[in-house]
Amino acid sequence: MNTFIRFFYEFISIFFDGFISIFKGLFSGLGKMFNIPEYAKLISSYEGNFNTFEKVLVVLSIILLVVIVLVILLLIIMLIRKLIRRYDKDINKDSLLSEIADLNKEVARLMKERDEIMAMKVSQLGVNPEGEEEPTGEDTEEGEEQDEEKGDPTIRFPKLAAIDAELGDSKPKNYDNNFTLAELIDNFRCFSASQLRLYYNYEILRPFFAGLACGKLIILQGISGTGKTSLAYAWGKFVKQDSCVSSVEPSWKDKSDFLGYFNEFTKKFNETRALGEIYEAGFDDDVHTIILDEMNLARVEYYFADLLSILEMPSRDEWLVDIVSSAWPTDPKRLVKGKLRLPGNLWYIGTINNDDSTFMVTDKVYDRAMPLDINSKVAPFKCREQEAMDINSSYLESLFADAIEKFPLTEKGYQSVVEIDDYVIEHFRIAFGNRIMKQLNTFSPVYVACGGKELEAIDYFIAKKILRKFDQLSVALIRDEIDPFIAWLNKKFGKGTMKECIAYLTNLKKSI
């Protein structure tokens, strides 16, 4: 045993001798590094041999050494502070996690108390949390009054049920309309001026009506205060169907924010004004409008994505949007298996302000909509008195169809678009698809039927639907291509003819 003890002592001593040597060497090195008397002795031994210049170099050497020592000390201090902060952060993190766990427990307790209180309130109203009627006040006058106030608990769409009760037996009215698109624009312009003191010129109204023909979504964009919302408002007043204003909020994430949602606790559907307007529009043939006010306060492709896709369907019988997952016997009659058909006589007009508080509208939305820029106010003008008009949506759409038949895009106009497309592809690497070409084949004829010229329509459409895509490019990369493009447009179509395209390109150049 004594032999092993001696062995173990010598064996383990090797390790600890090396370990101790590390610290001896460390402290020995530090002592040597900061041995000021040794430095002074060395300087004294050479002092008599230095000339004036060498003495200056000695002083600089001493300063350099002091700086090196200070830098090393600073780095050591920073390292220690970083380690301390990391240690404190870990401690704070553990403390925060512990506090969050306690808060979660407290929230769970409060939610349980809230549910118990709500359950008590609901039972007092005569409905249990499962939506079944309680026998409170039954066969008494007081009970009848309570039932009348609370409504039928089996009806989860009370607003739509009220529309059913009011319009359920009504039939669409035929107003025997007999006017042209040019006359319609003139009537609307005079109505807005004489009745509402809102003034619009033909340069705004022709693209607006051509946009109505292109699709069900129009985007009015521009600086604040130029009358974007008032244009949609005036249109609703003119057709005797007030526009439904749906103010978009930054918190909107999906279609339930726009159309409403089913509350599992109360067993009622939270119906929005937009849902009511969509439902009511299905009972008549009037022109209805929903205004998505400041639509880019939230991401349009989130809350309006389903409707964008549905409105692309070729058959209006396929325009079905899911409202609820299952059907109840008491659901509104136009709600079939939880789905509601979007009416063809309803247009959605969104307004956009481009500033730091809004989101950028994506290509997916712009490609499916018709954007119109309103960046200036029209000076007041005198116009004849004009009353509001009863207009059948089917007649308005027949005017659009007649315009497409009478004023189709000419071969010259089509060739102009092809040449612009080729130029943009070659110099800017941007192209457009069949959807945009289809829209142009509608936009241009209706614009012409409204009193405009084909080249004006092409100019406006190209600027708003195609050149707008330049916003996604690096302006620095296309800067040198802007002036040649403007020169090409002036040479090809005549100086200043393509004024909308040139105005856009000029503003783009100014932003560089």
C-alpha positions in Angstrom: 0.0 0.0 0.0 2.9 2.4 0.8 4.3 1.8 -2.7 1.0 2.8 -4.3 0.8 5.9 -2.1 4.3 7.0 -3.3 3.3 6.3 -6.9 0.1 8.2 -6.6 1.8 11.2 -5.0 4.5 11.3 -7.7 1.8 10.7 -10.5 -0.5 13.5 -9.4 2.4 15.8 -8.6 3.3 15.9 -12.3 -0.1 17.5 -13.1 -0.2 20.0 -10.3 3.5 21.0 -10.8 2.6 21.8 -14.4 -0.6 23.7 -13.2 1.4 25.7 -10.7 4.1 26.4 -13.3 1.4 28.1 -15.4 0.7 30.6 -12.7 4.4 31.0 -11.8 5.1 31.7 -15.5 2.2 34.0 -15.7 3.1 36.1 -12.7 6.8 35.9 -13.6 5.9 37.3 -17.1 3.7 40.0 -15.7 6.5 41.0 -13.2 9.0 41.2 -16.0 6.6 43.2 -18.2 6.0 45.8 -15.5 9.6 45.8 -14.0 10.0 49.5 -14.0 13.4 49.6 -12.3 14.7 47.3 -15.1 13.5 49.7 -17.7 15.0 52.7 -15.8 18.4 50.8 -15.4 18.4 50.1 -19.2 17.7 53.7 -20.1 20.4 54.9 -17.7 23.0 52.6 -19.2 22.4 54.1 -22.7 21.7 57.6 -21.7 25.2 59.0 -22.2 25.4 57.6 -25.7 22.2 59.1 -27.0 22.2 62.2 -29.2 19.3 64.7 -29.1 17.3 63.0 -31.9 17.8 59.5 -30.3 16.6 60.9 -26.9 13.3 62.0 -28.7 12.9 58.5 -30.1 13.5 57.0 -26.6 10.6 59.2 -25.3 8.4 58.1 -28.2 9.3 54.5 -27.4 8.2 54.9 -23.8 4.9 56.5 -24.9 4.3 53.7 -27.3 4.9 51.1 -24.6 2.5 52.9 -22.3 -0.1 53.0 -25.0 0.3 49.3 -25.7 -0.2 48.6 -22.0 -3.3 50.8 -21.8 -4.8 49.1 -24.9 -4.3 45.7 -23.3 -5.8 46.8 -20.0 -8.8 48.3 -21.9 -9.4 45.1 -23.8 -9.3 43.1 -20.6 -11.8 45.5 -18.9 -14.1 45.3 -21.9 -13.9 41.5 -21.9 -14.7 41.4 -18.2 -17.6 43.8 -18.6 -19.0 41.7 -21.5 -18.8 38.6 -19.4 -20.6 40.4 -16.6 -23.3 41.7 -18.9 -23.9 38.2 -20.3 -24.1 36.8 -16.9 -26.6 39.5 -15.8 -28.6 39.0 -19.0 -28.9 35.2 -18.3 -30.0 36.1 -14.8 -32.5 38.6 -16.1 -33.7 36.2 -18.7 -34.4 33.5 -16.1 -36.2 36.1 -14.0 -38.3 37.3 -16.9 -39.2 33.7 -17.8 -40.3 33.1 -14.3 -42.3 36.3 -14.3 -44.0 35.4 -17.6 -44.9 32.0 -16.2 -46.5 33.7 -13.2 -48.4 36.2 -15.5 -49.7 33.4 -17.7 -51.1 31.6 -14.6 -52.7 34.9 -13.6 -54.2 35.5 -17.1 -55.6 31.9 -17.1 -57.2 32.5 -13.7 -58.7 35.8 -14.8 -60.0 34.3 -18.1 -61.6 31.6 -16.1 -63.3 34.2 -13.9 -64.4 36.1 -16.9 -66.0 33.0 -18.5 -67.8 32.3 -15.3 -69.1 35.8 -15.1 -70.2 35.8 -18.8 -71.9 32.4 -18.3 -73.9 33.9 -15.4 -74.8 37.0 -17.6 -75.8 34.8 -20.5 -77.9 32.5 -18.4 -79.7 35.6 -16.9 -80.6 36.6 -20.5 -82.2 33.2 -21.1 -79.5 31.6 -23.2 -76.9 29.1 -22.0 -73.3 29.1 -23.4 -74.3 26.4 -25.9 -77.0 28.7 -27.4 -80.0 26.7 -26.1 -83.0 28.7 -24.8 -83.6 28.7 -21.0 -87.2 28.7 -19.6 -86.9 32.1 -18.0 -90.1 34.2 -17.9 -92.0 31.7 -20.1 -95.8 32.2 -20.5 -95.6 35.6 -18.7 -95.8 39.1 -20.1 -92.3 39.8 -18.6 -90.9 36.7 -20.3 -92.4 37.8 -23.6 -90.8 41.2 -23.2 -87.4 39.6 -22.5 -87.7 37.3 -25.5 -88.5 40.3 -27.7 -85.5 42.2 -26.5 -83.0 39.3 -26.8 -84.3 38.0 -30.2 -84.4 34.4 -31.3 -81.3 32.7 -30.0 -81.3 30.3 -32.9 -80.8 33.2 -35.4 -77.1 33.9 -35.7 -77.3 36.5 -38.5 -79.8 39.0 -37.1 -78.9 41.8 -39.5 -79.1 39.6 -42.5 -82.4 38.1 -41.2 -83.8 41.7 -41.0 -82.8 42.2 -44.7 -84.6 39.0 -45.6 -87.7 40.2 -43.7 -87.6 43.6 -45.5 -86.6 42.5 -49.0 -87.3 38.8 -49.2 -90.4 39.2 -51.5 -89.1 42.1 -53.5 -88.1 41.8 -57.2 -85.4 43.7 -59.1 -86.8 46.9 -60.6 -86.4 47.7 -64.3 -85.8 51.4 -64.7 -86.0 51.3 -68.5 -82.7 53.1 -68.8 -81.9 54.8 -72.1 -78.6 56.7 -72.1 -75.1 56.4 -73.5 -71.9 56.2 -71.6 -71.0 59.7 -72.7 -74.3 61.0 -71.5 -73.9 59.1 -68.2 -70.5 60.7 -67.6 -71.9 64.2 -68.3 -74.9 63.5 -66.0 -72.7 62.4 -63.2 -70.3 65.3 -63.6 -73.2 67.8 -63.5 -74.9 66.0 -60.5 -71.7 66.1 -58.5 -71.2 69.8 -59.3 -74.8 71.0 -58.8 -75.9 68.8 -55.9 -72.7 68.0 -54.0 -70.3 70.8 -54.9 -67.8 68.2 -55.9 -66.0 68.9 -59.2 -64.5 66.4 -61.6 -63.2 66.7 -65.1 -63.4 64.2 -67.9 -59.7 63.2 -67.5 -60.7 61.7 -64.1 -64.2 60.4 -65.0 -63.3 58.5 -68.3 -60.7 56.3 -66.6 -63.1 55.8 -63.7 -65.9 54.4 -65.8 -63.5 52.4 -68.0 -62.1 51.0 -64.7 -65.7 50.0 -63.7 -65.9 48.0 -66.9 -62.5 46.3 -66.4 -63.4 44.7 -63.1 -65.0 44.9 -59.7 -62.1 46.5 -57.9 -60.9 50.1 -58.5 -58.0 51.7 -56.6 -58.0 55.5 -56.2 -54.6 56.7 -55.2 -52.8 59.9 -54.7 -52.0 62.6 -52.2 -54.4 63.2 -49.3 -57.3 65.7 -49.8 -57.7 65.4 -53.6 -61.2 63.9 -53.4 -60.6 60.1 -53.7 -63.2 59.1 -51.2 -65.6 61.8 -52.3 -65.6 60.4 -55.8 -66.8 57.0 -54.7 -69.2 58.8 -52.3 -70.6 60.9 -55.1 -71.0 57.9 -57.3 -73.2 56.2 -54.7 -75.3 59.3 -54.3 -75.7 59.6 -58.0 -77.1 56.0 -58.5 -79.3 56.4 -55.4 -77.5 53.6 -53.5 -75.3 55.2 -50.8 -71.8 53.8 -50.8 -71.0 51.5 -47.9 -67.9 52.9 -46.2 -65.7 50.1 -44.7 -62.8 51.8 -42.9 -59.8 49.5 -43.0 -57.8 49.2 -39.8 -54.1 48.3 -39.3 -55.1 45.2 -37.4 -56.9 43.5 -40.3 -55.4 40.1 -41.1 -58.0 38.1 -43.0 -61.4 38.2 -44.5 -63.2 37.9 -41.1 -62.1 41.5 -40.4 -63.9 42.6 -43.6 -66.9 40.3 -43.6 -67.3 39.4 -39.9 -66.8 36.2 -37.9 -68.8 33.7 -35.9 -68.6 34.1 -32.1 -68.4 30.6 -30.7 -69.4 31.8 -27.2 -72.5 33.8 -28.0 -73.3 31.7 -31.1 -73.9 34.9 -33.0 -72.2 36.1 -36.2 -70.5 39.5 -35.8 -71.9 41.1 -39.1 -70.0 44.0 -40.6 -71.6 46.7 -42.7 -69.7 45.3 -45.8 -71.4 41.9 -45.3 -74.8 43.6 -45.0 -74.2 45.5 -48.3 -73.0 42.4 -50.1 -76.1 40.5 -48.9 -78.5 43.4 -49.7 -77.1 43.9 -53.2 -78.2 40.4 -54.1 -81.9 41.4 -54.0 -81.9 44.0 -56.7 -80.3 45.1 -60.0 -79.1 48.5 -58.7 -75.5 49.6 -58.7 -73.9 49.1 -55.2 -70.5 50.3 -54.0 -68.3 49.4 -51.0 -65.6 51.9 -50.2 -62.4 50.4 -48.7 -61.3 53.6 -47.1 -57.4 53.8 -46.8 -57.3 50.2 -47.9 -53.5 49.9 -47.5 -53.5 50.6 -43.7 -53.4 46.8 -43.6 -52.0 44.4 -46.2 -54.7 44.1 -48.9 -53.6 40.6 -49.9 -54.4 39.4 -46.4 -58.0 40.6 -45.8 -59.1 40.8 -49.4 -57.3 37.9 -50.9 -60.3 35.5 -51.0 -62.4 38.1 -52.8 -59.7 38.9 -55.3 -59.5 35.2 -56.3 -63.2 34.7 -56.4 -63.9 37.8 -58.5 -61.4 36.3 -61.1 -63.7 33.3 -61.7 -65.1 33.4 -65.2 -68.6 32.4 -64.1 -70.5 34.5 -61.5 -72.1 31.3 -60.3 -68.7 30.5 -58.9 -68.4 33.7 -57.0 -69.0 32.0 -53.6 -67.3 33.1 -50.4 -67.2 31.0 -47.3 -69.0 32.8 -44.4 -69.5 29.9 -41.9 -68.4 26.3 -41.9 -71.8 24.8 -41.5 -75.5 25.6 -42.1 -78.2 26.3 -39.6 -81.9 26.0 -40.6 -82.5 29.6 -39.5 -79.6 31.0 -41.7 -80.5 33.8 -44.2 -82.0 32.4 -47.4 -79.2 33.6 -49.7 -76.6 31.8 -47.5 -76.4 28.3 -49.0 -74.4 25.7 -47.0 -72.5 28.5 -45.3 -71.5 30.2 -48.6 -72.7 33.6 -49.9 -72.6 34.4 -53.6 -71.0 37.7 -54.4 -73.4 39.9 -56.4 -72.4 41.1 -59.9 -73.9 44.5 -59.3 -71.4 45.4 -56.5 -68.1 47.3 -57.1 -65.3 47.7 -54.5 -63.5 51.1 -54.6 -60.4 51.3 -52.5 -58.6 54.5 -51.6 -54.9 54.7 -51.0 -52.6 57.2 -49.4 -48.9 56.5 -49.8 -47.1 57.4 -46.7 -45.0 55.9 -43.9 -48.1 54.6 -42.1 -49.3 52.4 -44.9 -48.2 49.2 -46.7 -47.2 48.9 -50.3 -49.8 47.4 -52.5 -48.4 44.3 -54.2 -48.5 43.3 -57.9 -51.1 40.7 -57.1 -53.6 43.4 -56.1 -52.6 45.9 -58.8 -52.9 43.4 -61.6 -56.4 42.5 -60.6 -57.6 46.1 -60.0 -57.7 49.3 -62.1 -55.6 52.0 -60.4 -56.4 55.6 -60.9 -54.3 58.5 -59.8 -56.0 61.6 -58.4 -53.3 64.1 -57.5 -55.0 67.5 -58.2 -58.2 69.3 -57.4 -60.5 70.5 -60.2 -61.5 74.2 -59.9 -65.2 74.8 -59.4 -67.3 75.3 -62.5 -70.9 76.0 -63.4 -73.0 73.1 -64.7 -76.7 72.5 -65.3 -78.8 71.1 -62.5 -78.9 67.3 -62.5 -80.8 64.9 -60.3 -79.7 61.5 -59.1 -80.6 58.6 -61.4 -82.0 55.1 -61.0 -79.6 52.8 -62.9 -79.9 49.1 -63.6 -76.5 47.4 -63.1 -77.4 45.1 -66.0 -78.0 48.1 -68.3 -74.6 49.6 -67.3 -72.8 46.4 -68.1 -74.6 46.2 -71.4 -73.2 49.6 -72.2 -69.8 48.3 -71.5 -70.4 45.2 -73.7 -71.7 47.4 -76.5 -68.6 49.6 -76.3 -66.3 46.6 -76.6 -68.2 45.6 -79.7 -68.4 49.0 -81.3 -64.9 50.4 -80.4 -62.6 47.4 -80.2 -58.8 48.0 -79.9 -57.7 48.8 -83.5 -54.8 47.1 -85.2 -52.8 50.3 -85.0 -53.5 50.6 -81.2 -52.6 47.0 -80.6 -49.3 47.4 -82.6 -48.5 50.4 -80.5 -48.9 48.4 -77.3 -46.7 45.6 -78.7 -44.0 48.1 -79.6 -44.1 49.6 -76.1 -44.0 46.1 -74.6 -41.0 45.2 -76.7 -39.1 48.3 -75.7 -39.9 47.9 -72.0 -38.8 44.2 -72.1 -35.5 45.1 -73.9 -34.5 48.1 -71.7 -36.2 47.4 -68.4 -36.7 43.6 -68.3 -40.4 44.0 -67.4 -43.3 42.3 -69.2 -47.0 42.0 -68.6 -49.3 39.0 -68.9 -52.6 38.1 -70.6 -54.7 39.5 -67.8 -53.5 43.0 -68.4 -54.0 42.7 -72.1 -57.5 41.5 -71.5 -58.2 44.5 -69.3 -56.8 46.8 -72.0 -59.2 45.3 -74.5 -62.0 46.4 -72.2 -60.6 49.7 -70.9 -59.8 51.2 -74.3 -63.3 50.7 -75.9 -65.1 52.0 -72.9 -62.8 55.0 -72.6 -63.5 55.8 -76.3 -67.3 55.3 -75.7 -67.0 57.8 -72.9 -65.8 60.4 -75.4 -62.1 59.8 -75.3 -59.5 58.8 -77.8 -57.9 55.4 -78.2 -54.3 56.6 -77.9 -55.3 58.5 -74.7 -56.7 55.3 -73.2 -53.5 53.3 -74.2 -51.4 56.1 -72.7 -53.3 56.1 -69.4 -53.4 52.3 -69.2 -49.7 51.8 -69.9 -48.7 54.4 -67.3 -50.9 53.0 -64.5 -50.7 49.3 -65.2 -47.2 48.7 -66.7 -44.9 51.6 -66.0 -46.0 51.4 -62.4 -43.9 48.2 -62.1 -40.8 50.4 -62.4 -41.4 51.3 -58.7 -40.0 47.8 -57.9 -36.8 48.3 -59.8 -33.6 50.0 -58.5 -34.0 53.6 -59.8 -30.2 53.8 -60.0 -30.0 51.0 -62.5 -32.7 52.4 -64.8 -31.7 56.1 -64.5 -29.8 56.2 -67.7 -32.7 54.5 -69.6 -35.4 57.1 -68.6 -34.5 60.0 -70.9 -34.1 57.7 -74.0 -37.5 56.1 -73.3 -39.1 59.6 -73.1 -37.4 60.5 -76.4 -38.6 57.3 -78.0 -42.2 57.9 -76.9 -42.1 61.5 -78.3 -40.6 60.2 -81.6 -43.0 57.3 -82.0 -46.3 58.9 -81.0 -45.6 62.6 -81.3 -44.1 65.1 -78.9 -46.2 65.2 -75.6 -48.8 62.8 -76.9 -48.1 60.1 -74.3 -48.4 62.6 -71.5 -49.4 60.2 -68.7 -46.4 57.9 -69.5 -44.0 60.9 -69.8 -45.3 62.4 -66.5 -44.7 59.2 -64.7 -41.2 58.8 -66.1 -40.4 62.5 -65.3 -41.5 62.1 -61.7 -39.5 58.8 -61.4 -36.4 60.7 -62.6 -37.0 63.4 -60.1 -37.0 60.8 -57.3 -33.4 59.8 -58.1 
